[in-house]
Amino acid sequence: MLRIAVPNKGSLSGPASAMLHEAGYQQRRESKELRIVDPENEVEFFYLRPRDIAIYVSSGRLDIGITGRDLLIDSGAKAEEILPLGFARSTFRFAGKPGTAAGIEDLAGLTVATSYEGIVAKHLADHGVDASVVHLDGAVETAIELGVAEVIADVVETGTSLRNAGLEVFGEPIMKSEAIVIRRVGAEAEDTAEPKVQQFLRRLQGVLVARTYVMMDYDCRVEQLEKAVALTPGLESPTVSPLHNEGWVAVRAMVPSKEAQRIMDDLYDIGARAILTTAIHACRL
């Protein structure tokens, strides 16, 4: 049975469970549940602190897990990213009082407060900057006001909390993070669960594609077919079927959901009619 770690709280938890549900897996009904078994899919889910997931996966106790890229790197665990999931995106930045620093080179001799000591220490070392790093568990914005540090390094989504604290970001981003699927380094070569792992990844990839595309159907005259197909090429090729009325065909193709409205307008302008889109709930490419 495949053993999978899922975040039990925070910004990763809800979207991760929603994606797993869309992929056809049972999920917990109450937040107090720390473990559930999905016998139909032969999967056991463990709901763990997001920061601990990389440790459990790297130990080999769990086959794979969903966590943040930032948490994986900060942990130093021997686990690797195998699939980005596209949610819980954030940017990791330095911030301080206006005028404190313009770039990472200005941090020499200063103290940086962060909840991600591993990421920050490595980033400073990679750039040859000798600065002190202080580990704090959350609410690092207050570290500067209380004199614990001159600079903080933290996840920035909207920047509202930083502005409210009178701070501003500076320099290049330390890293960009999002939710990812991880597994133990080297597990692929020796893992008897590999077929189930690949099936799990295909399901999640199917959800990602389904969220990105819609199915578009429309009718058009044969003489306009080439122009229409140029607008809706599909993945390999659109499906084209003759209609009862001579000179007309029905066309079906997957199109990017973000471009669907524009494509519908363009199709209408060249004479296509009965244009509609349908949501895709699951797929395999």
Residue pairs with C-beta under 8 A, 6 or more apart in sequence:
1 37
1 42
1 43
1 44
2 42
2 43
2 44
2 63
2 64
2 193
2 196
2 197
2 200
3 43
3 44
3 46
3 61
3 62
3 63
4 43
4 44
4 45
4 46
4 62
4 63
4 64
4 65
4 66
4 200
5 45
5 46
5 48
5 53
5 56
5 57
5 62
5 64
5 65
5 66
5 67
6 13
6 16
6 17
6 20
6 45
6 46
6 47
6 48
6 65
6 66
7 13
7 16
7 47
7 48
7 49
7 50
7 53
7 66
7 67
8 31
8 34
8 47
8 48
8 49
8 50
9 31
9 49
9 50
10 50
11 88
12 50
12 66
12 67
12 68
12 88
12 179
13 47
13 50
15 87
15 88
15 179
16 66
16 85
16 87
16 179
17 27
17 28
19 85
19 87
19 204
19 207
20 27
20 45
21 27
22 207
22 210
22 281
22 282
23 200
23 203
23 204
23 206
23 207
23 282
24 41
24 203
24 282
25 38
25 41
25 43
25 45
25 203
26 36
26 38
26 40
26 41
26 45
27 36
27 45
28 36
28 45
28 47
33 47
34 46
34 47
34 48
35 44
35 45
35 46
35 47
36 44
36 45
37 43
37 44
37 45
38 44
38 45
42 196
43 196
43 200
46 56
46 62
48 56
48 65
50 67
50 68
50 71
51 71
51 74
51 75
53 62
53 65
53 66
53 67
53 71
53 182
54 65
54 67
54 71
54 72
54 75
54 77
54 79
54 182
55 75
55 77
56 62
56 65
57 63
57 64
57 65
57 77
57 79
57 182
57 183
57 184
58 75
58 77
58 78
58 79
58 184
58 185
59 184
60 184
60 187
63 183
63 187
63 191
63 193
63 196
63 197
64 82
64 181
64 182
64 183
64 197
64 200
65 79
65 181
65 182
65 183
66 85
66 179
66 180
66 181
66 182
67 179
67 180
67 182
68 88
68 90
68 177
68 178
68 179
68 180
69 81
69 84
69 175
69 176
69 177
69 178
69 179
69 180
70 90
70 92
70 116
70 119
70 155
70 175
70 177
72 79
72 81
72 180
72 182
73 118
73 119
73 122
73 175
74 116
74 117
74 118
74 119
75 118
76 118
78 184
78 185
79 182
79 183
79 184
79 185
80 182
80 183
80 184
80 185
81 180
81 181
81 182
82 180
82 181
82 182
82 183
82 201
83 180
83 181
83 201
83 204
83 205
84 178
84 179
84 180
85 178
85 179
85 180
85 181
85 204
85 208
86 178
86 179
86 208
86 211
87 178
87 179
88 177
88 178
88 179
89 176
89 177
89 178
90 155
90 156
90 157
90 176
90 177
90 178
91 155
91 156
91 157
91 173
91 175
91 176
91 177
92 116
92 119
92 153
92 154
92 155
92 156
92 173
92 174
92 175
92 176
92 177
93 153
93 154
93 156
93 169
93 170
93 171
93 173
93 174
94 101
94 104
94 107
94 112
94 151
94 152
94 153
94 169
94 170
94 171
94 174
95 151
95 152
95 153
95 154
95 156
95 162
95 167
95 168
95 169
95 170
96 144
96 150
96 151
96 152
96 167
96 168
96 170
97 144
97 150
97 166
97 167
97 168
98 166
98 168
100 106
100 110
100 150
100 151
100 170
101 107
101 110
101 151
101 170
101 171
102 170
102 171
103 170
103 171
103 172
104 123
104 124
104 127
104 129
104 171
104 172
105 127
105 129
107 124
107 129
107 131
107 151
108 129
108 130
108 131
109 130
109 131
110 131
110 132
110 149
110 150
110 151
111 131
111 132
111 133
111 134
111 148
111 149
111 150
111 151
112 120
112 124
112 131
112 132
112 133
112 134
112 149
112 150
112 151
112 152
112 153
113 133
113 134
113 136
113 140
113 143
113 144
113 148
113 149
113 151
113 152
113 153
114 120
114 133
114 134
114 135
114 136
114 140
114 152
114 153
114 154
115 135
115 136
115 137
115 138
115 140
115 154
116 153
116 154
116 155
117 133
117 135
119 153
119 174
119 175
120 133
120 153
120 174
121 133
123 174
123 175
124 130
124 131
124 133
131 151
134 143
134 148
134 149
136 143
136 148
140 152
140 153
140 154
141 152
141 154
141 161
141 162
141 164
141 165
141 167
142 165
143 149
143 152
144 150
144 151
144 152
144 165
144 167
145 165
152 167
153 174
154 162
155 177
156 162
156 169
159 169
162 168
162 169
181 201
181 204
183 197
188 194
188 197
191 197
202 284
203 282
205 285
206 282
206 283
206 284
206 285
207 282
209 280
209 283
209 285
210 279
210 280
210 281
210 282
210 283
211 257
212 256
212 257
213 254
213 255
213 256
213 257
213 280
213 283
214 254
214 255
214 257
214 260
214 277
214 278
214 279
214 280
215 252
215 253
215 254
215 277
215 278
215 279
215 280
216 232
216 252
216 253
216 254
216 255
216 260
216 263
216 264
216 275
216 276
216 277
216 278
217 250
217 251
217 252
217 274
217 275
217 276
217 277
217 278
218 228
218 232
218 250
218 251
218 267
218 272
218 273
218 274
218 275
218 276
219 243
219 248
219 249
219 250
219 251
219 272
219 273
219 274
220 228
220 248
220 249
220 251
220 267
220 270
220 271
220 272
220 273
221 247
221 248
221 249
221 271
222 247
222 248
222 249
223 247
224 270
224 271
224 272
225 240
225 249
225 251
227 270
228 251
228 267
228 270
228 272
229 238
229 240
229 251
231 263
231 266
231 267
231 270
232 238
232 251
232 253
232 255
232 263
232 267
233 253
234 253
234 254
234 255
235 254
235 285
238 251
238 252
238 253
239 251
239 252
239 253
240 249
240 250
240 251
241 249
241 250
241 252
242 248
242 249
242 250
243 249
243 250
251 272
254 280
255 263
255 277
260 277
264 275
264 277
267 275
268 275
